[in-house]
Amino acid sequence: MKKLLLSLFAIVFASTLSAEDGHQLWLRYQPVNHATPHSDQRSENAKVTCSHQSPTIDIAKQELSTYYQGGDLTLRLDATMPDDDGYNIQGHTITARRDIGLLYGAYALLRGESKESHPQFPLRLLNHWDNLDGSIERGYAGESIFEWFHLDQQLIRDYARANASIGINGSVLNNVNASPKMLTTPYLKEVRKIADILRPYGIKVYLSINFATPMALGDTKTADPLNKSVAKWWKKKAKEIYKLIPDFGGFLVKANSEGQPGPGDYHRSHADGANMLADALKPYKGIVMWRCFVYGANHKGEDRVKQAVSEFKPLDGQFRDNVILQTKNGPLDFQPREPYSPVFDQIRQTPNMVELQITQEYLGQSRHLVYLAPMWKEFFSFVPARQLKGIAGVANIGKDRNWCGHHFSQANWYAFGRLAWNPELTSEEIANEWLKQTFTSDPDFLRCMGQVMAESREACVDYMMPLGLHHIFKFDHHYGPEPEGFKADYPLEWCPVYYHNATPDSIGFNRSHTGTDATSQYRPDMAKLYDNIETCPEDVLLWFHRVPWTYRMKDGSTLWESLQYHYNRGVITVEQHHNLWHNLMRHHVDEQRWREVDERLEDQLQNAREWRDVCLRYFGQFAVRH
């Protein structure tokens, strides 16, 4: 009878959790009441006062008057505070130097903060790889929220609110593989509409540009950056843009990479191209973010992971002061684990910003629960935040009702914003914040799912590419394993067999001084660490070294035994995560989100098993000979 009553209670309790589609993200505010946290009576909403007025302050007042209870609040501007977007929360007063700081402080108060806080990076941007036709390159959550000429203004306002709540202050609206049409007047007028919606939330708009736009549109005969007619075209275009959008942020440029046009087409340097654009934007305080993701024709035979340093180090110091080099966190391409990019060691005279990938192109896309904050914290353990001017994240946002395809993928959007504000936060602190705001503050739920999130990235590395294996995905879509992958009509550096190079005696890519010497591009202490097979961290061992199958690891196992252990451990971890969610989390979460996450975890488990089985079978044909 007792068991029956408990079962009935669980059913009734679960039924009281209304279905949710996840559209509210982490903004599912329940009224905050710090004054009487244990009171059973509902307090009146706070009265919020401020001696200044602006659209941004109005939003802050509205958020607080709607959701904060237990005491009246004062918003105060103070010109003596540091000149940034920071805030100070003391008692029932939020103080900031700027209007946007008051809004950031309002959101901080609603998530339970009571302290002074200032952003580490002045530039905290999302990069959308959205195309003009509504598709999204590496997008796994539906079509673009930027529906040109049919803009859903409420959806964009919801997007702005979510970004402001975590301190994101810039949005690059379109794909780095940019269409020249993006800079035509009809599209720019649409960009103005988006900018007007985002502005009160402290978000500037930026655009990715096609370097050959003036020629592609038929306005010039060339795109040579040293051609006077080309420079004149860009200055005229900049004037048009800033007349429409006075606070336009600037351009993001992918040039001479993966078929995109650039200054190299005219035997000009990246500095020539970036500086021409920078000069056009300079009168309006705009910036050029020039991507260092460059490899290919000019570096025939050179290790791909060396090519960015080879390309940009000779140019360091030649860029205008409103040019920033934007570099991926790793030297290859957003792999589940990479060493940090040596560009951050070699570029000293030009401002740098790091590009992270929030969308899970190589980490299970929207099918896998993989919390990325531990990966980003790993990057910051090698590259101090103080070296960087800004941080950009390739967005995982689409028109799916839950924004990100997977409910737990929302955590990566949230974590990016929180780390962009404060990279000293731990991944555990951020996960705890997000879980509380998105699901429940129940201690059992927070403990269990916090552990799942903390383990998820390493589990993904284990079942995909442990010990420094990399780029062994299926071609093009990058979902699932294909270690045997080779296509004669593809560049060799796109083929999985090029990276693991498994043979009967060994496996891995020799980047030591006896191989491609990629290790020499790192600062001396890291170069020495990586170059020696005995000191190289085992989690990147096969990235830097060719290793015999019988090589003894630090725990005494052979390399082949260690690979088998990691692949199996990854699958076992996902099994545990799925069992935990399926059997114990149902009464903590509404039915719709519980079911949708459960289905995703089942998919992840099947894919993890596929990764393990395919990779061990393929590599085993070489290793078992020993």
Phi, psi and omega in degrees: 000317180298318180296322179297317179298319179295320179296317178296320178299317180297320180294315180296317181298316180297323183289340179281346178276105184294149181297141178227147181260359177087001185293335181283354179055224179269010183263031180275058188297131163262149182307127180274133182220088181283335185287319182227069187296338183253009182287141177276346183267141181282123179281163176289150176298149183293147168267125186247126181238150176205138182281352178246162181223139174194164176302324180292315178295325178298321178294317179300315180296319181295315180300315184287319181292335179279320192245345182262132179228157174105009178163148178285154185236149177238132174254131188222132173269139183221109183290351180271352178287160178307145186277073178208194184270014187287175182213164175224123179252116176227115182060237181255027180234131173248125182240141178205160176279327185242156177305316184295330177297326177293322178292316177299321178295324178298314179294323178297318178298319181293335175266007170103010180280154173207077185195179172264139183211140180225145183286144176286320186248132175290333180250118183228089196245147164263135172255115176267128175265048185268136180262162184293339180274005179096346177284161180229122175292126184060035176257136186230025183221040179092191184277175184294142174285346179266088183267093189302132180070004173216048188294132173271096188294327179291321178297318179292325177294319176298319177298316180297318181297317179298317180294317180297327182294342179239012170085012177287132187236015177205151181218118172272115196280342190224166186299142175296334169277076198274146173276135175302334181296342182302330183263010175282156187302317180301318179290322179297326176293327174291321177300321178300320179298317178294317180301321180295326178286318185285332189305312181297342178267009175079021185249121173272150174262146175229162177230138166283142181235150168274123187299333182265020185307311183299324178285320181296328179275358177083014182270339176224163180269354183210166172241018179303120184294343179265002176279130186296324181292328178290313179300320179296320180299314182293324177294321178293320180293320178299319179299319178297315182298313185286339173291324178280321187227088187300333181254024178307137187280319181144198187248145167250134189231125167253112186229141179051044177219130176050043175089356179284143180291160180188182182296335178299338178296341182242020181060033174254163182270167174301324179296319177302314182292313182295320183291324177299316178291321180298322179296324179292327183270340188307316182300341184251007181066028176276161181237159173246123174256109187256117185286138178268008178282081185227127176201163174130231196304322184284357186230042185303124179088350180272139176310127184304324184287352178265345195290329180295316178295316179303324184282320192256334181302318179296342182263355183303127182096353182262359183268151175298161185286351175254025172251134175236134175274126182253118188236136175299153184300327178245166185279353182254277184188070170056037179291161179305326169215129172225153164294163179292157181288132178290351174306324183289341173273331191262333182267112187243333186257356179242135179301142179244150165223150182263143176250118176253158179248108178285316176295138193268060182306315184250010183234044174088003175054219182271013181262340187246141173275102179224111181274121193268352181303320177301324178294317181289324175297324176301316178300313182291344175288341178255328183242106182299137181301330182296342179282348191251143178274334183194180182215135180234144178233127177287115195291152176247031190257134175214189185275001170307146183302328180267011172075321194236005179085312179241133181302323181281346173291340174301329182297332181284324171299312180298313183296323178301312180298318182292321178286330175295328175281313185216093181290357176277346176299145177276156178296330178292318178299317182293317179300317180297316176303310185294316180298317180300314185283333186266326184238283186199157177263012178303127185301322180296317178297313181299319181294312184292310184284334172298320178291319177302312181297318182297327183272345195292321182292315181295326176298318179298315177301317182300312186274352176255298189212075182284164171060026176094001170301149182202155175054049176247033179278165171295148184299149169071297185271343173062029174243121180095163187271146172207064184297339179276003191299124173204132175227123184296332181273003176259152170301140183304325183286003171259358188259132181305322183297335178295327187271322180267330175046046181293132176225172181299340182257335187197177182209151176116173185246119182279102177249016176282185181294343177269356179242237181280349179065030175297333180300331183290346180282349180272161176301155193307317183294321180284325177300316179296318180297311184289329189287333183266120182300333181283336181252347181299129178305136185295338181287350173232022186302312184279352172288320187256346188220148165271129191232131176298147179300333183267005180302135181274123177281174183297333180272004178095347179283161173281165178303315181297319177297321180293319177300315179299318180299313183294315180300318179290321179298321179300314179295316180299320180297316179294322175302316179297318180297317179295316179297319180298311180295314186295320189263334190240343187263354189298321184281355178267342192230147177300156188300316185296310182291324177300312183295316182294321176292321180299318179295320178296319180294325176295317176299317181299317181298316179297320180290323177297319177297321178298314178303309182300310187293316181295314185289318180292325177293317182292308182290333180297331180296337175267315190288324188291348178293346179261000000 
